[in-house]
Amino acid sequence: MYMAVFEPDATARISQPHMALPALPAAAAGDPLRAAIDAVFAAVTAYGEDHPALLREIRSFCAEHATSAGPPSEPA
């Protein structure tokens, strides 16, 4: 087995809108936790090198909206 180790090409560019596309079907997945994880992964990939700022914003949002009551209940 061979494994190549190299530094990524800093001049290579990605299309951020295209990298974000997987977030759309991920958000519609049947399992809400899996949907959230996949959507965040797609967002981090699209955000690029400054993704720690995005993760800080996500953590801050979740902390502000967290409750001790547990997950929301399904509407009747």
Stockholm file with secondary structure:
# STOCKHOLM 1.0

chainA/1-76         MYMAVFEPDATARISQPHMALPALPAAAAGDPLRAAIDAVFAAVTAYGEDHPALLREIRSFCAEHATSAGPPSEPA
#=GR chainA/1-76 SS CCCCCCCCCTTCCCCHHHHHTTHHHHHTCSSHHHHHHHHHHHHHHHHGGGHHHHHHHHHHHHHHHCCTTCSCCCCC
#=GC SS_cons        CCCCCCCCCTTCCCCHHHHHTTHHHHHTCSSHHHHHHHHHHHHHHHHGGGHHHHHHHHHHHHHHHCCTTCSCCCCC
//
